[in-house]
């Protein structure tokens, strides 16, 4: 009888120890899950911020490359290749339209002239107007002046 009582107490102690161990492990697991959720939220926030910065950097680089495309348009017009100039203008409009949503309000206001001016250049080129070359040069000058802050930012990095 005494050995049976000892055996039952021993089994109960093992079950209590197992229950306490399970409870402590479960509490640690819940704590780790909460920490992981907080860390995941912070990392997602950082990823979102970094993605936005990456898109902005790509947009600035695209703006810089667009200056070269405007020069190509001027070269096409100088050679009286109005068809190539119109194609280049269309490509430039598509490129600008693709990056426009990424630009912040300051840049959108600085570059508000861009699409209307390109449309005017395109119409003049389609009409084979030789005066379009001067408009393109004026457009390029205005565009490069608006890009000066971008170039300074890129040169710093």
PyMOL commands that set and color helices and strands:
alter all, ss='L'
color gray80, all
select helices_A, chain A and resi 2-78+82-100+105-110+113-126+132-156
alter helices_A, ss='H'
color red, helices_A
deselect
rebuild
show_as cartoon
